[in-house]
Amino acid sequence: MKKFLILIFFLQTSAFSQNLDNAYFAGGCFWCMEEAFEKKEGVLEVISGYSGGTTENPNYEEVTYGNSGHFEVIKVVFDRNKTNYKDLLDFFWKNIDPFDEYGQFCDKGYSYKSVAFYKNNEEKKLIKESIVKLEKKFNKKIVTYVREFEKFYIAEEKHQDFYIKKFASYLRYKKACGRERILNRIWN
């Protein structure tokens, strides 16, 4: 009985010791963004979805080929005891091409543009400050959108953890897009 009570106490305290929050980013293909952020310290879960538009409950075809106004977005669930929004924002920049006005890597079109979403004035301030810093560093205009977060729609199940479920197909796609090569050229 004593071991059982200790186990319950441990489970309760570890669950309550987490300070969970969400961040939302669009960086082109949500499969690639999901893969990158799931490896980040302090991130507990990454969910592929859609945000930024007006269509209620959009599907992939409406977002990619329609006029939904949505972007491919990831919802990053993180523990604020282990990371914070600023750290995630810095990580976001290093996983996109902030100078590509047409989309990201081989994915072009409105739904593939990069977006840093904010939920409050502090996040908005951090985004704006980071843009000023990056524009000064690179001496180039950042074209990543800055948008207030409103609503997130989870993408179809086939898109969740695609990089794991369809590993070989994903690797071919990622390599063909030149994502890593372009990121290395920009950030190294």
N, C-alpha and C positions, 0 to 999 in steps of 0.2 A: 504494500500500500504506500509506503514511504517513497519508493522509486516512482510510482505512478504520480504522486503529488509533485515531486520534483520535476518530472517530465512536463506536466501541465503548467507549472510555474515557468519553466524555460520557454515553452511554446508561447505563452501569453506575453512574457516580457520581450521576447525577440520580435513578436508581431507588433507590439506597442512601441518598440524602440525605433521603428522605421517612421520616417517623416516623409510621406509620399507626396509627390507633386507631378505635374505633367508639363511637357514642353512640346511644341508643334513646329515642324520644319518641312519645307518642300525643297527637294534637291534633285529634281529630275526623277528618274526611276525609283520608286519607293522600295523596290527589291534591294537595290544597292545601298540605299540609306539605312534600311532595316539591318542589313548585314553589318555595316560599319558601327551603328549605334549599339547593337546588341553586344559588342565586344568592349564597350566603354565601361570603365569602373563606375559603380554606383547606379547604373541603369538596370532596372529589373525586368522591363518588358518593352518591346517596340511593336507597334501595331500599324500596319499599312492601311491607308484610307484616303479620304477626300475632304477638302475644306476650302473655304474662300469664295465659294460661289453661291448661287441662288437656288439651284435645283434641289428639292428635297429628296433624300434617299437616292442619290445618283448611283449608277453602275459604271463599270469601266468604260463601256462604249460611249455613254453619254459624256463622260469626263474627257476622254481622249478624242472622240470624233464629233461630239455635239457642241452645244453652246451653253454648257452648265455653269461656266465661270469658275469651276473648281480646279484645284491643282492636285497632283499626286502628293500626298502628305504622310508623314509619319507622326504618330503620337508616341512620345518617349515618356515612359513611366519611370521616375527616378526617386532615389532615397536622398533627401536633402541633407542627411547626416553624412553622406559619402561624396556628394557632388552638388553642384548648384547650377542655376540657369546660365550664369556667365561662362562657366566651364563648358557646358553643353553648347553654348553659342560659339565659343572658340573652336570647338570640335566640329561644329556644323560648317564653319567657313572652310576648314581644311578638307572637307569632303565634297565641296562644290567648286564650280568655276564661277565666281561672282561677277565675271566680266562678260559672260555669254548672254546676250539679250534675246536669243532665239530659243533657248531651252537649256538642256544640259547634255554635254557630250554628244552621243549620236541621236538622242531623243530631242526632237525639235517640236515646237508648238507651245501654245499657251499653257496647257496643263503640265508641261515639263519645266516651266520656269522656276527659278529658285525664290523662296519666300521665307523670311524669318517672321513668325507670328509672335505677337505679344499678348499677354493676358492682363497686364497692368502697366502703370506708368513707369515703374522701375525697370521692367523688361524692355519697354520701348526705349528708355534712356540708354540701357546697355547696348541695344542694337544700334542706335544712332551713334553712340560713342565709338563702337567698334568699326562702323562704316567710315567714320572720319579718320580713324587710325589707319585702316587698310588703304583708303584712298591716298593718304599721305605716304604710306610705305611703298605702294606700287606706282604712284603718280598716274593713276587711272580711275575712271568713274566706275563705282560699283553699281550694277544694274539689278541686283537682288531686290525684290519687293519687300517692304515692311508693312505688315497688315495686322490689324487687330483681330485676335482670334474670336470666332463666334460659335461655330459648331463643327464637330468632327463626325464623319460618317465612315464606319468601318468598311473596308474593301471586301470583296468576295473572298471566301475561304481559300480559293486556289492561289490568291496573292499573298496570303500570310505565310511567312517562313519559306517563300519560294526558293530562296538560295539554298535551303537545306533539302526541301522536298524534291526539287529538280536540279540537283547540284551540277551535273554535267551540262545541261542546257544553260543554266545560269552562268557558268564559267565561260562558255562560248560567247554568250551575249556580252558579258562584261569585258572580255578581251577584245571583241570586235568593236565595241564602243570606244575603246581606248581610254577608259575612265582613269585607271591607275597611272598611265603614261602622262596624261594631261595634268592630273593632280600633282604628280612629282615635278613636272615642269613649272607649275605655278608656285608650289609651296616649299620646294627644296632649294 
